[in-house]
């Protein structure tokens, strides 16, 4: 009886929303309503509209360093979600002119969702003149079979004013976990390098779990009992076990092959702000499905990708920095000859995937084609963006630089990996 009453209430909600020409999202969808796959469909340029009190919008921009939420209404196509929360977010990307925004659909209505999503990030790309770094990189992660957020470009309107080209980024939350891993019951931690903090390289700080959680690894799920002792045990294993037992011991906490592939993608796109960043670890999440499965690293915030240059070394921040500044996990793994060889193989695999021509052709590789596709889709909106901190020529040049990167990076990787393999008596690689 209660289920029937709920269904009736839902149908009344839909009928009422129809009177204003849009569906108001208050409950799960019926029939052939769109799924959130449609919201992240990168084959189209989307349009997102926010309606917010003018004073609140001004306050959000004036206090852009705060995390204060303000109420607003959200619209995408014919879907309307009323009374959601919006706030300024980010670290270096915060802006009083073109705010980097976090949308929380359940901020004021606890069970409210948009197409099953609790939240979405609207990235302002103020650190990326091309507007393409995040989308390209996370798409490459997914192309290589690694978990990563879905991303699509959107034109953002606030109170019917076009405020610029944004990327809609899937939040790393329970909905993402359920879609990606089939369950959201596990333990999710975020790592984000705070401004002014001491860089962290996975070094062992002591037996107190509080030295790691939430100081370095902030729990995003199970906040009442985040099992910080597991993080401490993993980091102890990385730093303190001897070589004879390390391989078996670290396998309890980490899928080594998956981690090396993650680092290989980061290196290929020359991200100097990732796990092996120039300022220590940064921009990654850790997820552990239950009490027995290893952790998975999940990438986040790839605005700094492609900035390292075509000749970004394949051992950047692995062997070209003092030992005290090296990521302890990566340094330990590559101390084993077979894992070093595996990393080189995986790096070549990333390069070959990025350089893979369209089926039946010998033309440009996947990365070059993808840059051209995304550029054609967003160019007009990027040029018309009234709030971007770049000139139109800087935008065009940034895209030209990306295309040059796509043409030249693979050759550098092939030469570098071949040289590294020769040093250990392995045969060099060749181009495709």
Phi, psi and omega in degrees: 000317180295324180294320179294320179296321178297317180297318178298317180297321179296316180296323176295321178299317180295318180297320179294321180294328181299334181293340177254011173080016180206152177278131178263123187278114178228348186200175180302153184279154177245163172060224185256033174299153184292155173261175180289349171301324180293324180293329180258019177291110184273009175279349181229157173267121186271169175228122178244135181235133174243136173245120187217148176306133184302322179293322178294318179298319178292322179295320178300319180286321179295324183249046188294343177276350178272163177254024183293132176272147176231144180284145175201172174252146184242140177221135172220122186052235180258017179261126180238131173240118184264151174059056173259173177254140176229140179215160169287144181213176178104179176244271178288346183271358180296141184211138175276352183256312176235084188297142169275124195242143169247129179252128178240106184288341183250016184301319184247346177231103197303324183260010183282136179224161172242111183052036180085358181266136175275328184207162178213148174255132172253100185276133185274345178057034179287348178257009185218101184296333181282336185069011188245347189303310184299310184296315180299314186291313181292330174293323177293319175304312182293324177299327179273008176082019180257147181291134179198158181294151169278147184219138173216151179278146180219143167274126182256129175244133174240119184052045177069011175255130177289118183250003171135173177275128180234166167247131175272117186245131178295126178293147174271089184218196185299321180296318177298314181299317181296316180292320189274317186250354180083357177206148176247020185275354186276195187248117181247131178233142174255143172237124179217124184288111181289147178301129178084357181283158175287128180304144181240136185235029181069026177282154180279126186255351183135174187281345182288115180301336179293348176283349184240326182231123005265010187302315179251324182241102184276124179290130177256343173228165180049045185296335179284332179213079186278006181053056181296337181296333179291320176299314180300318181294321178297315183290325173299317180299318180300319190265329194248342181285152177275166186299331184295329183245352187302314186299315179290321184292317183289336178298338177291335188246344190210136169277099188299316180300316181295320179296316179296324177294320177301312180296324179297320177294314178305316182291318182302317181274008175055045179280113180266016181225032180251214182300321178255044185293164180292344181238035183091188178297151177192159168054057175208153173245155174242135178227133178234117189296321178203201185282357184236339186278153178289164175285149171242134173273137180236126183287156179207146173052087183252034179294335182269001176296155178069006182265353183279348180092157184302325184266026173301120188296146182288346174246027180302128182061019173247309182238353185255022176227161177301150180308326182292343182253009181268144175296119187298324181293310182294319179298320181292317181298315184283357173287348177263126187301319182290327178285327173297317178296322179295318178302316179296319178297317180294321178298319176295324177297320177296314181299317181292324177295317179294334184260007184291124180286165175299148182307132177078010181231169173238027184276203184301153179284173184304313185297316179297316179297321181292319177300314181297320180295312182293320179300314179299326182287323190253352190306308184299318181290324178293318180294327182273354182300115185278350187245358184294145181273021181231154173281165177297323178293324177295323175297311181298319180294321179298322178290319176300321178297321178297317180296320176297320177302313182299326181283330191252335187296320183300316179299320178295318179298314180302313180297316184291317180293319179299318179297318180295323179290322179298326180298333181251014176081013178268157178289142178288163176271162174239167178285170182291000000 
